[in-house]
Amino acid sequence: VANGKHLTEDRVGSHYENYDFFIILSHFKGHAMGGFGGAIKNMSIGIASREGKSLIHSAGRSNSGFSTTTPLNDFHESMAEAAKAVANDRGDSILYINVMNNISVDCDCDPGPAEPDMQDIGILASLDPVALDQACVDLVYAAPDGQSVIERIESRKGTHTLDYAEDIGLGYQTYRLVSIDD
């Protein structure tokens, strides 16, 4: 992790080096710790090894177990740093796709997630994970039935991930939404 505030390294899965190109395919939804889960969360936590997941969840303090005492901003920043390490390593060899269907306030990783309570929005793609996640957050805010996910994002300070990711050069929060509907 270049110039990480919390992480000095990003520990990834053992097969990481076997691939020349990544498609980060994420189910966009709420998340108990991150506020929301999308491309940045999937790229950081999803690619991380067990030890890497622990480092991210503990903001670099432990490589075994998950901390429930990590300040939220430190966790958000650690996710962005781990994602940035992957992006720095792979360069332009990553495509990001967020599926905004069956949107629940809870993550799929939750053993008993709440039922989806938003209408399906669609599928978004980008070469910029920050812009992609920002567009998804904006679409949730614009949706007439997005209140539960909005509350989750705000109560967990979820947009701090986007702010910090842009600050460290992972991508940009500005975007242009182009529809390819018939």
C-alpha positions in Angstrom: 0.0 0.0 0.0 1.7 3.2 -1.2 1.5 5.9 1.4 -1.2 4.1 3.4 -2.4 5.8 6.5 -3.5 2.5 8.1 -2.1 -0.3 5.9 1.4 -1.0 4.8 0.5 -4.0 2.7 -2.5 -5.6 1.2 -2.7 -9.4 1.6 -4.6 -11.0 -1.3 -5.8 -14.5 -2.1 -3.3 -17.1 -3.2 -4.5 -17.2 -6.8 -4.4 -13.4 -7.3 -1.2 -13.7 -9.5 -2.9 -16.2 -11.8 -5.0 -13.5 -13.5 -4.1 -10.8 -16.0 -7.5 -9.0 -15.9 -10.2 -8.6 -13.2 -13.9 -8.0 -13.5 -15.0 -6.7 -10.1 -18.7 -7.8 -10.2 -20.5 -6.6 -7.1 -24.0 -6.8 -5.7 -24.6 -3.2 -4.5 -26.5 -3.1 -1.2 -26.3 -1.8 2.4 -23.6 -3.1 4.7 -23.5 -3.3 8.5 -20.0 -1.8 8.9 -19.3 0.0 5.6 -22.8 1.6 5.2 -22.9 0.2 1.6 -21.1 -2.5 -0.3 -20.1 -2.0 -3.9 -17.0 -2.1 -6.1 -14.5 -0.7 -3.6 -15.7 -3.0 -0.8 -15.6 -6.0 -3.1 -12.2 -5.2 -4.5 -10.7 -4.7 -1.1 -12.4 -7.3 1.1 -13.3 -9.7 -1.7 -9.8 -10.1 -3.1 -8.1 -10.1 0.4 -6.9 -13.3 2.0 -8.1 -14.1 5.5 -5.2 -12.1 7.0 -5.9 -9.3 4.6 -9.5 -9.1 5.6 -8.4 -8.9 9.3 -5.9 -6.1 8.4 -8.7 -4.1 6.7 -11.3 -4.6 9.4 -8.7 -3.7 12.1 -7.2 -0.7 10.2 -3.8 -2.4 10.1 -3.7 -3.4 13.8 -4.2 -7.2 13.5 -3.9 -9.9 10.8 -6.0 -12.4 12.7 -9.6 -12.0 13.7 -12.1 -9.2 13.1 -12.2 -6.1 15.3 -15.5 -4.6 16.4 -13.7 -1.6 18.0 -12.1 -0.1 14.8 -13.3 3.4 14.3 -15.6 3.5 11.2 -13.5 6.1 9.4 -10.4 4.0 9.8 -12.2 0.9 8.4 -13.5 3.0 5.4 -10.0 4.3 4.8 -8.5 0.8 5.0 -10.9 -0.5 2.4 -10.0 2.3 0.1 -6.2 1.7 0.7 -6.5 -2.0 0.0 -8.5 -1.3 -3.2 -6.0 1.3 -4.3 -3.2 -1.3 -3.8 -5.0 -3.6 -6.2 -5.7 -0.8 -8.7 -2.1 0.3 -8.6 -0.9 -3.3 -9.2 -3.4 -4.1 -12.0 -3.6 -0.6 -13.7 -6.1 -0.6 -16.5 -6.8 -4.3 -16.3 -9.9 -4.0 -14.2 -13.6 -3.5 -15.1 -16.1 -2.7 -12.4 -19.7 -3.7 -12.5 -22.3 -3.1 -9.8 -25.7 -4.9 -9.9 -28.4 -2.9 -8.2 -31.0 -5.6 -7.9 -32.5 -7.2 -4.7 -31.2 -4.2 -2.7 -31.4 -4.8 1.0 -30.1 -2.8 3.9 -27.9 -5.8 4.8 -24.9 -7.4 3.0 -25.0 -10.8 1.4 -22.3 -11.7 3.9 -24.8 -11.3 6.8 -26.0 -14.7 8.0 -29.6 -13.4 8.2 -29.9 -10.4 5.9 -33.1 -8.3 5.8 -35.3 -8.9 2.8 -34.8 -6.5 -0.2 -36.9 -3.4 0.2 -36.1 -1.4 -2.9 -37.1 -1.8 -6.5 -34.4 -3.0 -8.8 -32.4 -0.2 -10.4 -30.2 -2.0 -12.9 -26.6 -2.7 -13.7 -23.9 -0.1 -13.8 -20.3 -0.4 -15.1 -17.2 1.8 -15.2 -13.5 1.8 -15.3 -13.5 4.0 -12.2 -14.6 2.3 -9.0 -15.1 5.5 -7.1 -17.4 7.0 -9.8 -19.3 3.7 -10.0 -20.0 3.5 -6.3 -20.8 7.2 -6.1 -23.4 6.8 -9.0 -25.0 3.9 -7.1 -25.2 5.9 -3.9 -26.7 8.8 -5.8 -29.3 6.4 -7.4 -30.2 5.1 -4.0 -30.7 8.6 -2.7 -32.9 9.4 -5.7 -35.0 6.3 -5.3 -38.4 6.8 -3.7 -37.9 3.6 -1.7 -34.3 4.0 -0.7 -34.8 5.2 2.9 -33.5 2.1 4.7 -30.3 2.0 2.7 -29.8 5.8 3.0 -30.2 5.5 6.8 -27.6 2.7 6.8 -25.2 4.7 4.6 -25.5 7.7 6.8 -25.4 5.9 10.2 -22.2 4.2 9.2 -20.6 7.3 7.5 -20.4 5.2 4.3 -19.6 8.0 2.0 -16.3 8.6 3.8 -15.0 5.6 1.8 -15.7 7.6 -1.4 -14.2 10.8 -0.1 -11.0 9.1 1.1 -10.7 6.9 -2.1 -10.8 10.1 -4.2 -8.3 11.8 -1.9 -5.8 8.9 -2.4 -6.3 8.8 -6.1 -8.3 5.7 -6.5 -10.8 7.5 -8.7 -13.2 10.4 -8.9 -16.7 11.0 -7.5 -17.8 12.9 -10.6 -19.3 10.8 -13.4 -21.6 10.9 -16.4 -24.4 8.4 -16.4 -25.1 7.0 -19.8 -28.1 4.8 -20.3 -28.1 2.0 -22.8 -31.7 1.0 -22.4 -33.7 0.3 -25.6 
